[in-house]
């Protein structure tokens, strides 16, 4: 997140306008890194309430009825807060969604995802996966250069087996992602819908 704060305007803008900020996966970083992230968030938005979470778990009572929204304060931070016609300055942040009706080869998929996360600026990725040779769905979730794949429920008999993935990041190359996913499917080229 520290790098994203430095290089991505949309991240800074979202923090500047946030009433509360969730810093997730705090169990995966050191106290020093967490403190650095908090300092940067505070510099951007000293009025925001910061919550630490693990696996995005938070008591909703902590977020509801905080009465923290103050339009005047938001307009001080961003004078064009209400201008819906302003120019889009986030063209470098892109997202791609893919759907496949063929199962992935798990080892190859993990290899391709790891290489992709090291080479590209993938900020978020997630999906439901059909993995070859298994009766269970797999869930895929990634943040920055970390990702996890874990087993979910059994596929239902009447349920169509397919994989659905989404990638969000900075200046992502859709063709490169397609190529890597196709390779993990054992296909020379991907067939996308």
Secondary structure as UniProt FT lines:
FT   HELIX           2..7
FT   HELIX           9..17
FT   STRAND          20..23
FT   HELIX           26..28
FT   HELIX           31..44
FT   TURN            46..47
FT   STRAND          49..52
FT   TURN            55..56
FT   HELIX           60..62
FT   TURN            63..65
FT   HELIX           71..77
FT   TURN            79..82
FT   TURN            84..85
FT   TURN            91..92
FT   STRAND          93..100
FT   HELIX           106..119
FT   STRAND          121..131
FT   TURN            132..133
FT   STRAND          136..143
FT   TURN            144..145
FT   STRAND          146..154
FT   TURN            157..158
FT   STRAND          163..170
FT   HELIX           174..184
FT   TURN            185..186
//
